[in-house]
Amino acid sequence: MSSSEHPKLRVGSVPYLNAKPLIRFLDVVGPPPLEVTMEVPSRLTELLRERRLDVALLPSIEYLRGKNYRLLPDICIASDGIVESVRVYSKVKLENIKLLGLDKSSRTSAALVRVLLKRRFGKLPKLSEISPDSNLDELKEDAILLIGDPAMKFKAAHDVHVLDLGAEWKQQTGLPFVYAIWVAREGIPSKSLVDRLIRARNDGLMHVAQLAVEASNELGLDQDVCFNYLAHTIQYQLGDRQIRGLSLFQQLAAEDGLCPGGIDIAVTTD
């Protein structure tokens, strides 16, 4: 069967800098050929649920919410400490936040901030949704949660208090945090795709300097910032410690009613 006779696999990824090493060198020709869609995490969740995607770089909380998605092996977007691209920016001290605006693009980080604030301060502020391009100085919210490139590009007119969620998770648990993972819908053959995803990741990590130059030009961020973020801050290997972190997140999120719990975190290559 020729490549043109294979049905396309519909693949979704986030458009952020942290996904560039996973997607930039992905072989879309196949077989099977791939049709790649770039969307924010909340939209990827909807498209996969609506069966308009077959495979997606899904927010980890959505996998833990038990939609019969299959976890693909070896690859993730994680951090073992400071993450830089998932942050709360606040006009008041963190313990004094009364109203927190959540980036409406977010799923995992919106759950993570609830888990972390509750355990650090024993309470949660009121929550609202904001656009990722919101200006904190002009909002009624005391603080905002931003993810991805907007979090890295954030600038305020005045000094703000910053909570890096990756650093806070590491402080509270001692483990890495997994923000996103490749998953496939039930019934989607994934063996050959997994090999291509792993090759793409490996090629991406070998070309981090090139990706940093591209990202610097696209985002207006310092090239060294982009390089250090891709080469050192973000982890792309789903190993034992990352799975332990994901399991603990499931436990804590379930305690807070953010996911059902009980999901057996197991990878598949079938």
JOQUI-V998262 format. One record per pair of residues at least 24 apart in sequence whose C-alpha atoms are under 8 Angstrom apart, sorted by the first residue. I is the first residue (numbers start at 1). J is the second residue. D is the distance in whole Angstrom. If there is no record, write none. Layout:
BEGIN
i=I j=J d=D
i=I j=J d=D
END
This chain:
BEGIN
i=2 j=31 d=8
i=3 j=29 d=7
i=3 j=30 d=6
i=3 j=31 d=5
i=3 j=32 d=6
i=3 j=33 d=7
i=4 j=33 d=8
i=6 j=31 d=6
i=6 j=32 d=5
i=6 j=33 d=7
i=7 j=32 d=6
i=7 j=33 d=7
i=8 j=32 d=6
i=8 j=33 d=5
i=8 j=34 d=5
i=8 j=35 d=6
i=9 j=33 d=6
i=9 j=34 d=5
i=9 j=35 d=6
i=9 j=53 d=8
i=9 j=54 d=6
i=9 j=55 d=8
i=10 j=34 d=6
i=10 j=35 d=5
i=10 j=36 d=6
i=10 j=37 d=8
i=10 j=52 d=7
i=10 j=53 d=5
i=10 j=54 d=5
i=10 j=55 d=6
i=11 j=35 d=6
i=11 j=36 d=5
i=11 j=37 d=6
i=11 j=53 d=6
i=11 j=54 d=6
i=11 j=55 d=5
i=11 j=56 d=5
i=12 j=36 d=6
i=12 j=37 d=5
i=12 j=38 d=6
i=12 j=39 d=7
i=12 j=44 d=6
i=12 j=53 d=7
i=12 j=55 d=6
i=12 j=56 d=4
i=12 j=57 d=6
i=13 j=37 d=6
i=13 j=38 d=5
i=13 j=39 d=6
i=13 j=40 d=8
i=13 j=44 d=7
i=13 j=56 d=6
i=13 j=57 d=5
i=13 j=58 d=8
i=14 j=38 d=5
i=14 j=39 d=5
i=14 j=40 d=5
i=14 j=41 d=6
i=14 j=44 d=8
i=14 j=57 d=7
i=15 j=39 d=6
i=15 j=40 d=7
i=16 j=148 d=6
i=16 j=149 d=6
i=17 j=148 d=7
i=17 j=149 d=6
i=17 j=215 d=7
i=17 j=230 d=8
i=18 j=77 d=7
i=18 j=148 d=7
i=18 j=229 d=8
i=18 j=230 d=7
i=18 j=234 d=7
i=19 j=77 d=8
i=20 j=204 d=7
i=20 j=211 d=7
i=21 j=200 d=7
i=21 j=201 d=6
i=21 j=202 d=8
i=21 j=203 d=8
i=21 j=204 d=4
i=21 j=205 d=6
i=21 j=207 d=8
i=21 j=208 d=7
i=21 j=211 d=7
i=21 j=230 d=8
i=22 j=197 d=7
i=22 j=200 d=6
i=22 j=201 d=4
i=22 j=204 d=6
i=23 j=200 d=7
i=23 j=201 d=7
i=23 j=204 d=8
i=24 j=200 d=7
i=24 j=204 d=7
i=25 j=200 d=5
i=25 j=201 d=8
i=25 j=203 d=6
i=25 j=204 d=6
i=26 j=196 d=7
i=26 j=197 d=7
i=26 j=199 d=8
i=26 j=200 d=5
i=26 j=201 d=8
i=27 j=196 d=7
i=27 j=200 d=7
i=40 j=105 d=6
i=40 j=106 d=8
i=41 j=105 d=6
i=41 j=106 d=6
i=41 j=107 d=7
i=42 j=104 d=7
i=42 j=105 d=5
i=42 j=106 d=6
i=42 j=107 d=6
i=43 j=105 d=7
i=48 j=185 d=8
i=54 j=184 d=6
i=54 j=185 d=6
i=54 j=188 d=7
i=55 j=182 d=7
i=55 j=183 d=6
i=55 j=184 d=4
i=55 j=185 d=6
i=56 j=181 d=8
i=56 j=182 d=6
i=56 j=183 d=6
i=56 j=184 d=7
i=57 j=180 d=6
i=57 j=181 d=5
i=57 j=182 d=4
i=57 j=183 d=6
i=58 j=180 d=5
i=58 j=181 d=5
i=58 j=182 d=6
i=58 j=183 d=7
i=59 j=107 d=6
i=59 j=108 d=5
i=59 j=179 d=6
i=59 j=180 d=4
i=59 j=181 d=7
i=60 j=108 d=6
i=60 j=178 d=7
i=60 j=179 d=6
i=60 j=180 d=5
i=60 j=181 d=6
i=60 j=246 d=8
i=61 j=107 d=7
i=61 j=108 d=5
i=61 j=111 d=7
i=61 j=250 d=8
i=61 j=259 d=7
i=62 j=107 d=7
i=62 j=108 d=7
i=63 j=183 d=8
i=64 j=250 d=6
i=64 j=259 d=6
i=64 j=260 d=8
i=64 j=261 d=7
i=64 j=263 d=6
i=65 j=259 d=5
i=65 j=260 d=6
i=65 j=261 d=8
i=65 j=263 d=8
i=66 j=260 d=8
i=66 j=263 d=7
i=68 j=185 d=7
i=68 j=186 d=6
i=69 j=183 d=6
i=69 j=184 d=6
i=69 j=185 d=5
i=69 j=186 d=6
i=70 j=183 d=5
i=70 j=184 d=5
i=70 j=185 d=6
i=70 j=186 d=7
i=70 j=267 d=7
i=70 j=268 d=6
i=71 j=181 d=7
i=71 j=182 d=6
i=71 j=183 d=5
i=71 j=184 d=7
i=71 j=265 d=8
i=71 j=266 d=7
i=71 j=267 d=5
i=71 j=268 d=6
i=72 j=181 d=8
i=72 j=182 d=6
i=72 j=183 d=5
i=72 j=184 d=7
i=72 j=190 d=8
i=72 j=194 d=7
i=72 j=267 d=5
i=72 j=268 d=5
i=72 j=269 d=6
i=73 j=182 d=8
i=73 j=194 d=7
i=73 j=238 d=7
i=73 j=267 d=5
i=73 j=268 d=6
i=73 j=269 d=7
i=74 j=198 d=7
i=74 j=237 d=6
i=74 j=238 d=5
i=74 j=239 d=7
i=75 j=181 d=7
i=75 j=182 d=7
i=75 j=198 d=7
i=75 j=201 d=8
i=75 j=236 d=6
i=75 j=237 d=5
i=75 j=238 d=5
i=76 j=178 d=7
i=76 j=179 d=8
i=76 j=180 d=6
i=76 j=181 d=5
i=76 j=182 d=7
i=76 j=235 d=7
i=76 j=236 d=5
i=76 j=237 d=6
i=76 j=238 d=5
i=77 j=178 d=6
i=77 j=179 d=6
i=77 j=180 d=5
i=77 j=181 d=7
i=77 j=234 d=7
i=77 j=235 d=6
i=77 j=236 d=5
i=77 j=237 d=8
i=78 j=176 d=7
i=78 j=177 d=5
i=78 j=178 d=4
i=78 j=179 d=6
i=78 j=180 d=7
i=78 j=234 d=6
i=78 j=235 d=5
i=78 j=236 d=6
i=78 j=242 d=7
i=79 j=166 d=6
i=79 j=176 d=6
i=79 j=177 d=6
i=79 j=178 d=7
i=79 j=233 d=6
i=79 j=234 d=5
i=79 j=235 d=5
i=80 j=166 d=7
i=80 j=167 d=8
i=80 j=170 d=7
i=80 j=175 d=7
i=80 j=176 d=4
i=80 j=177 d=6
i=80 j=233 d=8
i=80 j=234 d=8
i=80 j=235 d=8
i=81 j=166 d=5
i=81 j=167 d=4
i=81 j=168 d=8
i=81 j=169 d=7
i=81 j=170 d=5
i=81 j=171 d=8
i=81 j=176 d=7
i=81 j=177 d=8
i=81 j=233 d=8
i=82 j=164 d=6
i=82 j=165 d=7
i=82 j=166 d=5
i=82 j=167 d=4
i=82 j=168 d=8
i=82 j=233 d=7
i=83 j=164 d=7
i=83 j=165 d=7
i=83 j=166 d=5
i=83 j=167 d=7
i=83 j=233 d=6
i=83 j=234 d=7
i=84 j=151 d=7
i=84 j=152 d=6
i=84 j=164 d=6
i=84 j=166 d=8
i=84 j=229 d=8
i=84 j=233 d=8
i=85 j=146 d=8
i=85 j=147 d=5
i=85 j=148 d=5
i=85 j=149 d=7
i=85 j=150 d=8
i=85 j=151 d=5
i=85 j=152 d=5
i=86 j=145 d=7
i=86 j=146 d=6
i=86 j=147 d=4
i=86 j=148 d=6
i=86 j=151 d=6
i=86 j=164 d=6
i=86 j=165 d=6
i=86 j=166 d=7
i=87 j=145 d=6
i=87 j=146 d=6
i=87 j=147 d=7
i=87 j=151 d=6
i=87 j=162 d=7
i=87 j=163 d=6
i=87 j=164 d=5
i=87 j=165 d=6
i=88 j=143 d=7
i=88 j=144 d=5
i=88 j=145 d=4
i=88 j=146 d=6
i=88 j=161 d=8
i=88 j=162 d=6
i=88 j=163 d=5
i=88 j=164 d=7
i=88 j=165 d=8
i=89 j=143 d=5
i=89 j=144 d=5
i=89 j=145 d=7
i=89 j=146 d=8
i=89 j=160 d=6
i=89 j=161 d=6
i=89 j=162 d=5
i=89 j=163 d=7
i=90 j=142 d=6
i=90 j=143 d=4
i=90 j=144 d=6
i=90 j=160 d=5
i=90 j=161 d=5
i=90 j=162 d=6
i=91 j=142 d=6
i=91 j=143 d=6
i=91 j=159 d=8
i=91 j=160 d=5
i=91 j=161 d=6
i=92 j=142 d=6
i=92 j=143 d=7
i=92 j=160 d=7
i=92 j=161 d=7
i=93 j=161 d=6
i=94 j=161 d=7
i=94 j=163 d=8
i=95 j=121 d=7
i=97 j=125 d=6
i=97 j=142 d=6
i=97 j=143 d=7
i=98 j=125 d=5
i=98 j=126 d=6
i=98 j=141 d=8
i=98 j=142 d=7
i=99 j=125 d=5
i=99 j=126 d=5
i=99 j=127 d=6
i=99 j=128 d=7
i=99 j=141 d=5
i=99 j=142 d=5
i=99 j=143 d=7
i=100 j=125 d=6
i=100 j=126 d=6
i=100 j=127 d=5
i=100 j=128 d=6
i=100 j=141 d=6
i=100 j=142 d=6
i=100 j=143 d=5
i=100 j=144 d=5
i=100 j=145 d=7
i=101 j=127 d=6
i=101 j=128 d=5
i=101 j=129 d=5
i=101 j=130 d=6
i=101 j=141 d=6
i=101 j=142 d=8
i=101 j=143 d=6
i=101 j=144 d=4
i=101 j=145 d=6
i=102 j=127 d=7
i=102 j=128 d=6
i=102 j=129 d=5
i=102 j=130 d=6
i=102 j=144 d=6
i=102 j=145 d=5
i=102 j=146 d=7
i=103 j=129 d=6
i=103 j=130 d=5
i=103 j=131 d=6
i=103 j=132 d=5
i=103 j=144 d=7
i=103 j=145 d=6
i=103 j=146 d=5
i=103 j=147 d=7
i=104 j=129 d=5
i=104 j=130 d=6
i=104 j=131 d=6
i=104 j=132 d=7
i=105 j=131 d=8
i=105 j=132 d=7
i=105 j=147 d=8
i=106 j=147 d=7
i=108 j=179 d=6
i=108 j=180 d=8
i=109 j=147 d=7
i=109 j=165 d=8
i=109 j=179 d=7
i=110 j=145 d=8
i=111 j=253 d=7
i=111 j=258 d=7
i=112 j=165 d=8
i=112 j=249 d=8
i=112 j=253 d=8
i=113 j=165 d=7
i=115 j=252 d=7
i=115 j=253 d=6
i=115 j=256 d=7
i=116 j=165 d=8
i=116 j=168 d=7
i=116 j=169 d=7
i=149 j=219 d=8
i=153 j=219 d=8
i=153 j=221 d=7
i=175 j=241 d=7
i=175 j=242 d=7
i=175 j=244 d=7
i=175 j=245 d=5
i=176 j=241 d=7
i=176 j=242 d=6
i=176 j=245 d=6
i=177 j=242 d=7
i=177 j=245 d=6
i=177 j=246 d=7
i=177 j=249 d=8
i=178 j=242 d=6
i=178 j=243 d=8
i=178 j=245 d=7
i=178 j=246 d=6
i=189 j=270 d=6
i=190 j=269 d=6
i=190 j=270 d=6
i=191 j=269 d=5
i=191 j=270 d=5
i=194 j=269 d=7
i=201 j=236 d=8
i=205 j=231 d=7
END
